[in-house]
Amino acid sequence: MPSASTAPGAGFPAPGSPVSLVFAPEAVSLFRVPQQGSPRSLLPGVVQAVDAASGLVTVRVALDDGPVISARITPAAWAELQLAVGQRLWCSVKATQVRLVPAPAPVGP
């Protein structure tokens, strides 16, 4: 929500226009089962790929409703989850970590 010092519409897409939700991979939490608590937006999906580099594990998750998101966690967290490519899991992103931006224009002929 804009603050009182923000001009109406400044930095926000027009009502009804397409938007994208943007967040850092470090803002995504992964769970084997749905969780209760502060992060209320739980997104079910399937592990699509896993890559370990620079002391972190990046997990690509194909969400049930289509998009693919990335989560970046520690190797210890990945080992604790005991997941593999193709297995189901739940993703959560705290609402305060999500940014709303205008959706990119479609690419095509």
A tleap script that builds the chain and sets N, CA, C and O, in Angstrom:
source leaprc.protein.ff14SB
mol = sequence {
  NMET PRO SER ALA SER THR ALA PRO GLY ALA
  GLY PHE PRO ALA PRO GLY SER PRO VAL SER
  LEU VAL PHE ALA PRO GLU ALA VAL SER LEU
  PHE ARG VAL PRO GLN GLN GLY SER PRO ARG
  SER LEU LEU PRO GLY VAL VAL GLN ALA VAL
  ASP ALA ALA SER GLY LEU VAL THR VAL ARG
  VAL ALA LEU ASP ASP GLY PRO VAL ILE SER
  ALA ARG ILE THR PRO ALA ALA TRP ALA GLU
  LEU GLN LEU ALA VAL GLY GLN ARG LEU TRP
  CYS SER VAL LYS ALA THR GLN VAL ARG LEU
  VAL PRO ALA PRO ALA PRO VAL GLY CPRO
}
set mol.1.N position { 0.848 -1.191 0.000 }
set mol.1.CA position { 0.000 0.000 0.000 }
set mol.1.C position { 0.879 1.235 0.000 }
set mol.1.O position { 1.901 1.267 0.686 }
set mol.2.N position { 0.497 2.251 -0.760 }
set mol.2.CA position { 1.280 3.482 -0.739 }
set mol.2.C position { 1.130 4.190 0.595 }
set mol.2.O position { 0.099 4.080 1.258 }
set mol.3.N position { 2.154 4.906 0.975 }
set mol.3.CA position { 2.068 5.682 2.206 }
set mol.3.C position { 1.354 6.997 1.916 }
set mol.3.O position { 1.089 7.326 0.760 }
set mol.4.N position { 1.047 7.742 2.968 }
set mol.4.CA position { 0.360 9.023 2.810 }
set mol.4.C position { 1.204 10.006 2.012 }
set mol.4.O position { 0.663 10.924 1.395 }
set mol.5.N position { 2.528 9.826 2.015 }
set mol.5.CA position { 3.395 10.752 1.298 }
set mol.5.C position { 3.603 10.353 -0.163 }
set mol.5.O position { 4.300 11.049 -0.901 }
set mol.6.N position { 3.008 9.247 -0.580 }
set mol.6.CA position { 3.159 8.784 -1.957 }
set mol.6.C position { 2.003 9.312 -2.789 }
set mol.6.O position { 0.844 9.206 -2.388 }
set mol.7.N position { 2.313 9.878 -3.939 }
set mol.7.CA position { 1.259 10.367 -4.834 }
set mol.7.C position { 0.427 9.184 -5.308 }
set mol.7.O position { 0.980 8.113 -5.557 }
set mol.8.N position { -0.893 9.348 -5.441 }
set mol.8.CA position { -1.747 8.252 -5.901 }
set mol.8.C position { -1.247 7.686 -7.222 }
set mol.8.O position { -1.002 8.425 -8.176 }
set mol.9.N position { -1.099 6.358 -7.266 }
set mol.9.CA position { -0.684 5.679 -8.480 }
set mol.9.C position { 0.812 5.672 -8.721 }
set mol.9.O position { 1.275 4.969 -9.620 }
set mol.10.N position { 1.593 6.432 -7.949 }
set mol.10.CA position { 3.033 6.495 -8.174 }
set mol.10.C position { 3.683 5.153 -7.884 }
set mol.10.O position { 3.645 4.667 -6.753 }
set mol.11.N position { 4.275 4.559 -8.903 }
set mol.11.CA position { 4.987 3.302 -8.725 }
set mol.11.C position { 4.098 2.072 -8.709 }
set mol.11.O position { 4.592 0.960 -8.523 }
set mol.12.N position { 2.808 2.246 -8.899 }
set mol.12.CA position { 1.891 1.110 -8.874 }
set mol.12.C position { 1.283 0.919 -10.256 }
set mol.12.O position { 0.986 1.896 -10.943 }
set mol.13.N position { 1.094 -0.339 -10.670 }
set mol.13.CA position { 0.423 -0.574 -11.955 }
set mol.13.C position { -1.016 -0.068 -11.906 }
set mol.13.O position { -1.613 0.015 -10.833 }
set mol.14.N position { -1.560 0.263 -13.047 }
set mol.14.CA position { -2.942 0.718 -13.138 }
set mol.14.C position { -3.880 -0.409 -12.709 }
set mol.14.O position { -3.595 -1.579 -12.967 }
set mol.15.N position { -4.990 -0.072 -12.060 }
set mol.15.CA position { -5.957 -1.106 -11.670 }
set mol.15.C position { -6.370 -1.951 -12.870 }
set mol.15.O position { -6.673 -1.423 -13.940 }
set mol.16.N position { -6.380 -3.268 -12.682 }
set mol.16.CA position { -6.784 -4.189 -13.730 }
set mol.16.C position { -5.674 -4.582 -14.696 }
set mol.16.O position { -5.873 -5.460 -15.536 }
set mol.17.N position { -4.495 -3.942 -14.592 }
set mol.17.CA position { -3.400 -4.295 -15.498 }
set mol.17.C position { -2.663 -5.521 -14.973 }
set mol.17.O position { -2.650 -5.757 -13.765 }
set mol.18.N position { -2.045 -6.309 -15.863 }
set mol.18.CA position { -1.322 -7.510 -15.419 }
set mol.18.C position { -0.104 -7.142 -14.574 }
set mol.18.O position { 0.571 -6.146 -14.836 }
set mol.19.N position { 0.160 -7.948 -13.575 }
set mol.19.CA position { 1.304 -7.725 -12.689 }
set mol.19.C position { 2.088 -9.018 -12.496 }
set mol.19.O position { 1.587 -10.110 -12.763 }
set mol.20.N position { 3.309 -8.876 -12.035 }
set mol.20.CA position { 4.146 -10.000 -11.614 }
set mol.20.C position { 4.495 -9.798 -10.154 }
set mol.20.O position { 4.627 -8.666 -9.687 }
set mol.21.N position { 4.642 -10.895 -9.437 }
set mol.21.CA position { 5.088 -10.848 -8.049 }
set mol.21.C position { 6.555 -11.250 -8.028 }
set mol.21.O position { 6.926 -12.294 -8.564 }
set mol.22.N position { 7.387 -10.421 -7.409 }
set mol.22.CA position { 8.828 -10.632 -7.415 }
set mol.22.C position { 9.323 -10.776 -5.978 }
set mol.22.O position { 8.931 -10.012 -5.096 }
set mol.23.N position { 10.196 -11.770 -5.755 }
set mol.23.CA position { 10.806 -11.971 -4.446 }
set mol.23.C position { 12.116 -12.708 -4.629 }
set mol.23.O position { 12.318 -13.421 -5.612 }
set mol.24.N position { 13.001 -12.524 -3.666 }
set mol.24.CA position { 14.310 -13.171 -3.722 }
set mol.24.C position { 14.188 -14.659 -3.389 }
set mol.24.O position { 13.343 -15.037 -2.578 }
set mol.25.N position { 15.016 -15.506 -4.000 }
set mol.25.CA position { 14.990 -16.937 -3.681 }
set mol.25.C position { 15.231 -17.222 -2.196 }
set mol.25.O position { 14.767 -18.234 -1.672 }
set mol.26.N position { 15.958 -16.328 -1.523 }
set mol.26.CA position { 16.215 -16.501 -0.090 }
set mol.26.C position { 14.966 -16.269 0.751 }
set mol.26.O position { 14.933 -16.639 1.924 }
set mol.27.N position { 13.939 -15.659 0.164 }
set mol.27.CA position { 12.700 -15.381 0.889 }
set mol.27.C position { 11.724 -16.558 0.874 }
set mol.27.O position { 10.677 -16.507 1.519 }
set mol.28.N position { 12.069 -17.621 0.135 }
set mol.28.CA position { 11.187 -18.779 -0.002 }
set mol.28.C position { 11.569 -19.844 1.027 }
set mol.28.O position { 12.732 -20.233 1.136 }
set mol.29.N position { 10.573 -20.305 1.772 }
set mol.29.CA position { 10.775 -21.420 2.711 }
set mol.29.C position { 10.163 -22.677 2.090 }
set mol.29.O position { 9.137 -22.606 1.413 }
set mol.30.N position { 10.795 -23.817 2.327 }
set mol.30.CA position { 10.326 -25.091 1.779 }
set mol.30.C position { 9.925 -26.037 2.903 }
set mol.30.O position { 10.568 -26.085 3.951 }
set mol.31.N position { 8.845 -26.794 2.668 }
set mol.31.CA position { 8.331 -27.728 3.664 }
set mol.31.C position { 7.865 -29.011 2.982 }
set mol.31.O position { 7.399 -28.988 1.843 }
set mol.32.N position { 7.997 -30.122 3.687 }
set mol.32.CA position { 7.496 -31.402 3.170 }
set mol.32.C position { 5.980 -31.502 3.308 }
set mol.32.O position { 5.329 -32.177 2.510 }
set mol.33.N position { 5.414 -30.839 4.311 }
set mol.33.CA position { 3.965 -30.857 4.560 }
set mol.33.C position { 3.502 -29.424 4.790 }
set mol.33.O position { 4.305 -28.573 5.173 }
set mol.34.N position { 2.213 -29.139 4.561 }
set mol.34.CA position { 1.715 -27.777 4.805 }
set mol.34.C position { 1.973 -27.351 6.243 }
set mol.34.O position { 1.898 -28.161 7.167 }
set mol.35.N position { 2.277 -26.071 6.420 }
set mol.35.CA position { 2.596 -25.520 7.735 }
set mol.35.C position { 1.514 -24.554 8.195 }
set mol.35.O position { 0.785 -23.985 7.382 }
set mol.36.N position { 1.420 -24.380 9.488 }
set mol.36.CA position { 0.557 -23.381 10.102 }
set mol.36.C position { 1.461 -22.265 10.622 }
set mol.36.O position { 2.620 -22.511 10.956 }
set mol.37.N position { 0.944 -21.057 10.693 }
set mol.37.CA position { 1.733 -19.983 11.294 }
set mol.37.C position { 1.751 -18.729 10.463 }
set mol.37.O position { 0.850 -18.492 9.660 }
set mol.38.N position { 2.782 -17.921 10.654 }
set mol.38.CA position { 2.882 -16.604 10.050 }
set mol.38.C position { 2.813 -16.621 8.520 }
set mol.38.O position { 2.010 -15.884 7.949 }
set mol.39.N position { 3.627 -17.437 7.833 }
set mol.39.CA position { 3.500 -17.437 6.368 }
set mol.39.C position { 2.230 -18.177 5.953 }
set mol.39.O position { 2.193 -19.407 5.957 }
set mol.40.N position { 1.203 -17.432 5.600 }
set mol.40.CA position { -0.099 -18.047 5.321 }
set mol.40.C position { -0.271 -18.471 3.868 }
set mol.40.O position { -1.178 -19.243 3.557 }
set mol.41.N position { 0.572 -17.987 2.986 }
set mol.41.CA position { 0.423 -18.336 1.582 }
set mol.41.C position { 1.301 -19.539 1.260 }
set mol.41.O position { 2.485 -19.395 0.957 }
set mol.42.N position { 0.714 -20.709 1.329 }
set mol.42.CA position { 1.433 -21.943 1.023 }
set mol.42.C position { 1.142 -22.357 -0.411 }
set mol.42.O position { -0.017 -22.462 -0.813 }
set mol.43.N position { 2.191 -22.589 -1.171 }
set mol.43.CA position { 2.077 -22.910 -2.584 }
set mol.43.C position { 2.582 -24.331 -2.819 }
set mol.43.O position { 3.768 -24.596 -2.622 }
set mol.44.N position { 1.708 -25.252 -3.236 }
set mol.44.CA position { 2.159 -26.622 -3.490 }
set mol.44.C position { 2.882 -26.709 -4.828 }
set mol.44.O position { 2.564 -25.984 -5.771 }
set mol.45.N position { 3.859 -27.606 -4.892 }
set mol.45.CA position { 4.602 -27.789 -6.129 }
set mol.45.C position { 5.434 -29.054 -6.112 }
set mol.45.O position { 5.321 -29.886 -5.211 }
set mol.46.N position { 6.274 -29.180 -7.131 }
set mol.46.CA position { 7.134 -30.349 -7.307 }
set mol.46.C position { 8.553 -29.864 -7.552 }
set mol.46.O position { 8.765 -28.914 -8.306 }
set mol.47.N position { 9.529 -30.513 -6.917 }
set mol.47.CA position { 10.937 -30.175 -7.132 }
set mol.47.C position { 11.277 -30.480 -8.591 }
set mol.47.O position { 11.131 -31.611 -9.054 }
set mol.48.N position { 11.729 -29.456 -9.298 }
set mol.48.CA position { 12.056 -29.595 -10.714 }
set mol.48.C position { 13.554 -29.785 -10.937 }
set mol.48.O position { 13.966 -30.547 -11.812 }
set mol.49.N position { 14.369 -29.086 -10.139 }
set mol.49.CA position { 15.828 -29.169 -10.284 }
set mol.49.C position { 16.477 -28.700 -8.992 }
set mol.49.O position { 15.892 -27.942 -8.219 }
set mol.50.N position { 17.700 -29.170 -8.779 }
set mol.50.CA position { 18.470 -28.787 -7.592 }
set mol.50.C position { 19.902 -28.518 -8.036 }
set mol.50.O position { 20.482 -29.292 -8.796 }
set mol.51.N position { 20.468 -27.407 -7.551 }
set mol.51.CA position { 21.831 -27.049 -7.915 }
set mol.51.C position { 22.550 -26.544 -6.669 }
set mol.51.O position { 22.073 -25.624 -6.005 }
set mol.52.N position { 23.682 -27.137 -6.355 }
set mol.52.CA position { 24.491 -26.693 -5.225 }
set mol.52.C position { 25.690 -25.913 -5.753 }
set mol.52.O position { 26.454 -26.416 -6.576 }
set mol.53.N position { 25.848 -24.673 -5.269 }
set mol.53.CA position { 26.975 -23.831 -5.662 }
set mol.53.C position { 27.179 -22.746 -4.621 }
set mol.53.O position { 26.225 -22.262 -4.010 }
set mol.54.N position { 28.420 -22.376 -4.431 }
set mol.54.CA position { 28.774 -21.280 -3.521 }
set mol.54.C position { 28.225 -21.474 -2.112 }
set mol.54.O position { 27.853 -20.501 -1.456 }
set mol.55.N position { 28.171 -22.710 -1.641 }
set mol.55.CA position { 27.739 -22.985 -0.277 }
set mol.55.C position { 26.244 -22.928 -0.052 }
set mol.55.O position { 25.796 -22.979 1.093 }
set mol.56.N position { 25.449 -22.822 -1.124 }
set mol.56.CA position { 23.993 -22.799 -1.000 }
set mol.56.C position { 23.383 -23.782 -1.999 }
set mol.56.O position { 24.031 -24.198 -2.960 }
set mol.57.N position { 22.135 -24.139 -1.751 }
set mol.57.CA position { 21.399 -25.023 -2.646 }
set mol.57.C position { 20.241 -24.234 -3.239 }
set mol.57.O position { 19.427 -23.667 -2.510 }
set mol.58.N position { 20.172 -24.201 -4.565 }
set mol.58.CA position { 19.048 -23.561 -5.248 }
set mol.58.C position { 18.098 -24.656 -5.704 }
set mol.58.O position { 18.488 -25.581 -6.417 }
set mol.59.N position { 16.854 -24.538 -5.287 }
set mol.59.CA position { 15.823 -25.526 -5.609 }
set mol.59.C position { 14.808 -24.856 -6.524 }
set mol.59.O position { 14.193 -23.858 -6.149 }
set mol.60.N position { 14.632 -25.403 -7.723 }
set mol.60.CA position { 13.599 -24.897 -8.647 }
set mol.60.C position { 12.352 -25.733 -8.425 }
set mol.60.O position { 12.396 -26.963 -8.444 }
set mol.61.N position { 11.230 -25.036 -8.212 }
set mol.61.CA position { 9.965 -25.695 -7.897 }
set mol.61.C position { 8.920 -25.305 -8.937 }
set mol.61.O position { 8.671 -24.121 -9.162 }
set mol.62.N position { 8.311 -26.308 -9.569 }
set mol.62.CA position { 7.194 -26.074 -10.480 }
set mol.62.C position { 5.928 -26.065 -9.632 }
set mol.62.O position { 5.510 -27.099 -9.112 }
set mol.63.N position { 5.324 -24.890 -9.499 }
set mol.63.CA position { 4.105 -24.778 -8.699 }
set mol.63.C position { 2.936 -25.428 -9.426 }
set mol.63.O position { 2.919 -25.504 -10.655 }
set mol.64.N position { 1.967 -25.892 -8.659 }
set mol.64.CA position { 0.807 -26.579 -9.234 }
set mol.64.C position { 0.039 -25.715 -10.225 }
set mol.64.O position { -0.564 -26.242 -11.160 }
set mol.65.N position { 0.050 -24.386 -10.037 }
set mol.65.CA position { -0.713 -23.535 -10.945 }
set mol.65.C position { 0.120 -23.012 -12.104 }
set mol.65.O position { -0.326 -22.108 -12.810 }
set mol.66.N position { 1.316 -23.550 -12.323 }
set mol.66.CA position { 2.077 -23.228 -13.522 }
set mol.66.C position { 3.429 -22.583 -13.367 }
set mol.66.O position { 4.390 -23.081 -13.953 }
set mol.67.N position { 3.572 -21.488 -12.603 }
set mol.67.CA position { 4.882 -20.828 -12.551 }
set mol.67.C position { 5.959 -21.701 -11.905 }
set mol.67.O position { 5.668 -22.624 -11.145 }
set mol.68.N position { 7.193 -21.383 -12.229 }
set mol.68.CA position { 8.347 -22.018 -11.596 }
set mol.68.C position { 9.029 -20.951 -10.756 }
set mol.68.O position { 9.285 -19.844 -11.230 }
set mol.69.N position { 9.325 -21.293 -9.495 }
set mol.69.CA position { 10.028 -20.361 -8.616 }
set mol.69.C position { 11.308 -21.026 -8.121 }
set mol.69.O position { 11.462 -22.244 -8.213 }
set mol.70.N position { 12.211 -20.223 -7.604 }
set mol.70.CA position { 13.448 -20.730 -7.028 }
set mol.70.C position { 13.503 -20.408 -5.550 }
set mol.70.O position { 13.055 -19.350 -5.109 }
set mol.71.N position { 14.061 -21.343 -4.791 }
set mol.71.CA position { 14.327 -21.139 -3.367 }
set mol.71.C position { 15.815 -21.372 -3.154 }
set mol.71.O position { 16.395 -22.272 -3.761 }
set mol.72.N position { 16.430 -20.577 -2.307 }
set mol.72.CA position { 17.844 -20.755 -1.991 }
set mol.72.C position { 17.958 -21.044 -0.503 }
set mol.72.O position { 17.579 -20.227 0.336 }
set mol.73.N position { 18.498 -22.245 -0.185 }
set mol.73.CA position { 18.598 -22.693 1.203 }
set mol.73.C position { 19.994 -23.250 1.469 }
set mol.73.O position { 20.797 -23.414 0.550 }
set mol.74.N position { 20.266 -23.534 2.725 }
set mol.74.CA position { 21.571 -24.096 3.082 }
set mol.74.C position { 21.605 -25.592 2.761 }
set mol.74.O position { 20.557 -26.231 2.675 }
set mol.75.N position { 22.801 -26.151 2.583 }
set mol.75.CA position { 22.899 -27.600 2.378 }
set mol.75.C position { 22.310 -28.392 3.550 }
set mol.75.O position { 21.732 -29.459 3.344 }
set mol.76.N position { 22.451 -27.878 4.773 }
set mol.76.CA position { 21.891 -28.564 5.943 }
set mol.76.C position { 20.365 -28.601 5.854 }
set mol.76.O position { 19.754 -29.622 6.170 }
set mol.77.N position { 19.745 -27.501 5.430 }
set mol.77.CA position { 18.294 -27.466 5.288 }
set mol.77.C position { 17.846 -28.442 4.207 }
set mol.77.O position { 16.850 -29.145 4.380 }
set mol.78.N position { 18.578 -28.490 3.087 }
set mol.78.CA position { 18.232 -29.428 2.009 }
set mol.78.C position { 18.333 -30.871 2.500 }
set mol.78.O position { 17.462 -31.689 2.201 }
set mol.79.N position { 19.380 -31.187 3.245 }
set mol.79.CA position { 19.546 -32.545 3.779 }
set mol.79.C position { 18.419 -32.885 4.750 }
set mol.79.O position { 17.930 -34.014 4.764 }
set mol.80.N position { 18.011 -31.926 5.549 }
set mol.80.CA position { 16.931 -32.145 6.512 }
set mol.80.C position { 15.590 -32.414 5.810 }
set mol.80.O position { 14.782 -33.207 6.294 }
set mol.81.N position { 15.363 -31.763 4.686 }
set mol.81.CA position { 14.118 -31.962 3.945 }
set mol.81.C position { 14.014 -33.369 3.338 }
set mol.81.O position { 12.914 -33.892 3.164 }
set mol.82.N position { 15.142 -33.964 3.024 }
set mol.82.CA position { 15.180 -35.305 2.422 }
set mol.82.C position { 14.262 -35.395 1.202 }
set mol.82.O position { 13.428 -36.296 1.102 }
set mol.83.N position { 14.428 -34.454 0.285 }
set mol.83.CA position { 13.643 -34.422 -0.943 }
set mol.83.C position { 14.533 -34.728 -2.139 }
set mol.83.O position { 15.760 -34.710 -2.041 }
set mol.84.N position { 13.896 -35.007 -3.264 }
set mol.84.CA position { 14.609 -35.245 -4.513 }
set mol.84.C position { 13.776 -34.676 -5.655 }
set mol.84.O position { 12.607 -34.336 -5.475 }
set mol.85.N position { 14.388 -34.577 -6.823 }
set mol.85.CA position { 13.672 -34.106 -8.005 }
set mol.85.C position { 12.446 -34.986 -8.220 }
set mol.85.O position { 12.523 -36.212 -8.138 }
set mol.86.N position { 11.314 -34.343 -8.498 }
set mol.86.CA position { 10.067 -35.055 -8.739 }
set mol.86.C position { 9.179 -35.197 -7.515 }
set mol.86.O position { 8.024 -35.603 -7.638 }
set mol.87.N position { 9.693 -34.872 -6.343 }
set mol.87.CA position { 8.888 -35.004 -5.127 }
set mol.87.C position { 8.093 -33.731 -4.858 }
set mol.87.O position { 8.509 -32.631 -5.222 }
set mol.88.N position { 6.926 -33.905 -4.203 }
set mol.88.CA position { 6.054 -32.787 -3.849 }
set mol.88.C position { 6.571 -32.079 -2.592 }
set mol.88.O position { 7.193 -32.686 -1.720 }
set mol.89.N position { 6.293 -30.782 -2.534 }
set mol.89.CA position { 6.636 -29.996 -1.359 }
set mol.89.C position { 5.749 -28.760 -1.332 }
set mol.89.O position { 4.951 -28.529 -2.241 }
set mol.90.N position { 5.902 -27.971 -0.276 }
set mol.90.CA position { 5.141 -26.734 -0.083 }
set mol.90.C position { 6.120 -25.584 0.030 }
set mol.90.O position { 7.138 -25.694 0.713 }
set mol.91.N position { 5.817 -24.477 -0.639 }
set mol.91.CA position { 6.645 -23.278 -0.603 }
set mol.91.C position { 5.863 -22.169 0.091 }
set mol.91.O position { 4.638 -22.099 -0.004 }
set mol.92.N position { 6.583 -21.319 0.781 }
set mol.92.CA position { 5.959 -20.175 1.432 }
set mol.92.C position { 6.872 -18.965 1.277 }
set mol.92.O position { 8.095 -19.068 1.367 }
set mol.93.N position { 6.247 -17.825 1.045 }
set mol.93.CA position { 6.975 -16.559 0.967 }
set mol.93.C position { 6.256 -15.569 1.865 }
set mol.93.O position { 5.056 -15.344 1.708 }
set mol.94.N position { 6.978 -14.978 2.804 }
set mol.94.CA position { 6.348 -13.971 3.662 }
set mol.94.C position { 5.890 -12.798 2.802 }
set mol.94.O position { 6.624 -12.332 1.931 }
set mol.95.N position { 4.697 -12.336 3.048 }
set mol.95.CA position { 4.103 -11.268 2.249 }
set mol.95.C position { 4.973 -10.018 2.213 }
set mol.95.O position { 4.984 -9.308 1.208 }
set mol.96.N position { 5.695 -9.738 3.284 }
set mol.96.CA position { 6.522 -8.529 3.322 }
set mol.96.C position { 7.714 -8.611 2.368 }
set mol.96.O position { 8.362 -7.596 2.111 }
set mol.97.N position { 8.011 -9.792 1.842 }
set mol.97.CA position { 9.140 -9.976 0.932 }
set mol.97.C position { 8.728 -9.894 -0.544 }
set mol.97.O position { 9.582 -9.944 -1.429 }
set mol.98.N position { 7.435 -9.768 -0.806 }
set mol.98.CA position { 6.919 -9.788 -2.186 }
set mol.98.C position { 6.757 -8.363 -2.697 }
set mol.98.O position { 6.231 -7.495 -2.000 }
set mol.99.N position { 7.215 -8.134 -3.925 }
set mol.99.CA position { 7.058 -6.838 -4.588 }
set mol.99.C position { 6.175 -7.036 -5.814 }
set mol.99.O position { 6.283 -8.044 -6.512 }
set mol.100.N position { 5.312 -6.077 -6.065 }
set mol.100.CA position { 4.401 -6.092 -7.188 }
set mol.100.C position { 4.953 -5.179 -8.266 }
set mol.100.O position { 5.228 -4.007 -8.006 }
set mol.101.N position { 5.120 -5.710 -9.494 }
set mol.101.CA position { 5.632 -4.908 -10.614 }
set mol.101.C position { 4.756 -5.143 -11.838 }
set mol.101.O position { 4.109 -6.185 -11.941 }
set mol.102.N position { 4.727 -4.186 -12.769 }
set mol.102.CA position { 3.968 -4.422 -13.998 }
set mol.102.C position { 4.502 -5.661 -14.712 }
set mol.102.O position { 5.714 -5.869 -14.779 }
set mol.103.N position { 3.601 -6.480 -15.243 }
set mol.103.CA position { 4.010 -7.681 -15.968 }
set mol.103.C position { 4.677 -7.284 -17.270 }
set mol.103.O position { 4.281 -6.303 -17.900 }
set mol.104.N position { 5.694 -8.045 -17.681 }
set mol.104.CA position { 6.326 -7.734 -18.973 }
set mol.104.C position { 5.334 -7.969 -20.115 }
set mol.104.O position { 4.435 -8.805 -20.016 }
set mol.105.N position { 5.515 -7.221 -21.186 }
set mol.105.CA position { 4.652 -7.381 -22.356 }
set mol.105.C position { 4.888 -8.757 -22.978 }
set mol.105.O position { 6.021 -9.238 -22.996 }
set mol.106.N position { 3.838 -9.389 -23.483 }
set mol.106.CA position { 4.002 -10.701 -24.129 }
set mol.106.C position { 4.945 -10.599 -25.329 }
set mol.106.O position { 4.960 -9.594 -26.039 }
set mol.107.N position { 5.728 -11.652 -25.539 }
set mol.107.CA position { 6.636 -11.715 -26.676 }
set mol.107.C position { 6.025 -12.644 -27.706 }
set mol.107.O position { 5.590 -13.746 -27.371 }
set mol.108.N position { 5.989 -12.219 -28.929 }
set mol.108.CA position { 5.431 -13.074 -29.971 }
set mol.108.C position { 5.355 -12.373 -31.290 }
set mol.108.O position { 5.716 -11.201 -31.399 }
set mol.109.N position { 4.883 -13.086 -32.312 }
set mol.109.CA position { 4.803 -12.501 -33.648 }
set mol.109.C position { 3.760 -11.433 -33.764 }
set mol.109.O position { 3.585 -10.855 -34.837 }
savepdb mol mol.pdb
quit
